[in-house]
Each structure stands twice: as structure tokens, then as C-alpha cells.
Amino acid sequence: SLGCGNPVALASLQPGEVVLDIGSGAGADLFPAAQRVGPTGRVIGVDMLEEMLARARKTAQQRGYTNVEFRQGDASHLPVEDGSIDVVMSNCVINLVEDKGQVFQEAYRVLKPGGR
């Protein structure tokens, strides 16, 4: 689905996985994902707006999250290394992007073989 939902539940996240949240905003889905992947996993949030990333960083610091990181970027040009992600998730973002095909190409680029 390209709309809104509960990506953390749908992704069946496992401890130790590396997750990318495209359009992570203030972290509404990122922080539950970080809890699921645990201390051996990691969640990377990418958002276009520095203001949203600042809010997420503040929340992470206040709540003691050590397995999250935040990067400013665009869904069509993700600031993420090739083949480095186990799971890509996004909530209420891809439906707003004009070139959805480019976003999916980027998601595929950053996924590890067998990633989802």
C-alpha cells in the first residue's frame, strides 16, 4: 500500500535488523521499530526537513535510544549505502512523491540481497 498504516507491524521486524524509515518525520514509526530490532539492530530515519529530524533527535536523546540515526535527504535520492538495509519502511510518504518509481528504485538499491 502507498498510503498510511502500521509499517512496524506489517514489516515483522526482527532483533538485529537494519531498518530504513523513508520520511521518518519526528519518529512516530522509527522509535517502535527501534524497540523491535533491539540493541543489536539499527534504524535509520531519512527526512527532507531538518526541523523534523531535530525533533526526532531530541526524542531519541530524551528516551535514551542508542540504535537510531537520522539523515537529511530525499526519498528519490536516499543518503544510504547500497545493499546496507534489511527492511525499508515508509508511512504516509510515498503516496505524496511524484516519481514513485524512482523511490522504489532507491529502496531496491539500498536493500541487502533478500531484504524486504
C-alpha positions in Angstrom: 0.0 0.0 0.0 1.2 3.5 -0.8 -0.9 5.2 1.9 -0.9 5.2 5.7 -0.9 2.3 8.1 1.2 0.5 10.6 4.5 -0.4 8.9 6.2 -1.7 12.0 3.6 -4.4 12.5 3.5 -5.2 8.7 7.3 -5.5 8.4 7.6 -8.3 11.1 10.9 -6.7 12.3 13.4 -9.0 14.0 16.1 -8.3 16.5 19.4 -7.3 14.8 17.9 -6.0 11.6 18.9 -2.7 10.0 15.8 -0.7 9.1 15.3 2.4 6.9 12.4 4.6 7.5 11.8 6.8 4.5 10.1 10.1 5.5 10.7 9.4 9.2 9.5 12.8 10.4 9.6 13.1 14.2 9.9 9.3 14.6 6.4 8.0 15.1 7.2 4.7 13.4 11.0 4.9 13.8 11.0 4.5 17.6 8.7 1.5 17.7 10.9 -0.1 15.0 14.0 0.6 17.1 12.4 -1.2 20.0 11.7 -4.2 17.8 15.2 -4.5 16.4 16.7 -4.0 19.8 20.3 -3.0 20.8 21.8 -5.2 18.1 19.8 -3.6 15.3 19.6 -0.1 14.0 17.0 2.2 12.5 18.0 5.0 10.1 15.4 7.8 9.6 15.6 9.9 6.5 13.5 13.0 6.2 13.7 16.1 4.0 13.0 18.5 6.9 15.8 19.4 9.3 13.1 20.5 11.8 11.6 17.1 11.9 15.0 15.4 12.3 15.8 17.8 15.2 12.6 16.8 16.9 13.4 13.1 16.4 17.0 13.5 17.7 15.7 15.3 20.8 13.2 12.5 21.4 15.9 9.9 20.9 18.2 11.6 23.4 15.4 12.1 26.0 14.4 8.5 25.8 17.9 7.0 25.6 17.7 5.4 22.2 21.2 4.4 21.0 20.2 2.3 18.0 18.8 5.1 15.8 20.3 7.7 13.5 18.9 10.5 11.4 19.9 11.7 7.9 18.5 14.6 6.0 17.6 13.6 2.5 15.0 12.9 -0.2 13.1 9.7 -0.9 14.2 9.9 -4.5 17.9 10.1 -3.6 18.4 8.3 -0.3 21.6 9.1 1.6 22.2 5.4 2.3 24.8 3.0 1.1 24.0 0.4 -1.5 23.0 -3.0 -0.1 23.1 -2.0 3.6 19.4 -2.3 4.7 17.4 -5.4 5.8 14.0 -3.7 5.8 12.7 -0.5 4.1 9.5 1.0 5.6 7.6 4.2 4.9 4.3 5.6 6.2 2.2 8.3 4.6 5.1 9.5 2.4 5.5 7.5 -0.9 1.9 8.4 -1.8 3.0 12.1 -1.8 6.0 11.6 -4.1 5.6 12.4 -7.8 8.0 9.8 -9.1 7.2 6.7 -7.1 9.2 4.5 -9.5 12.4 6.4 -8.5 11.6 5.9 -4.8 11.2 2.2 -5.4 14.4 2.0 -7.3 16.2 3.7 -4.4 14.6 1.3 -1.9 15.8 -1.6 -4.0 19.3 -0.1 -4.3 19.8 0.2 -0.5 18.3 -3.2 0.3 20.6 -6.2 1.1 20.0 -9.3 -1.1 16.9 -10.9 0.3 15.8 -7.6 2.0 12.2 -6.5 2.2 
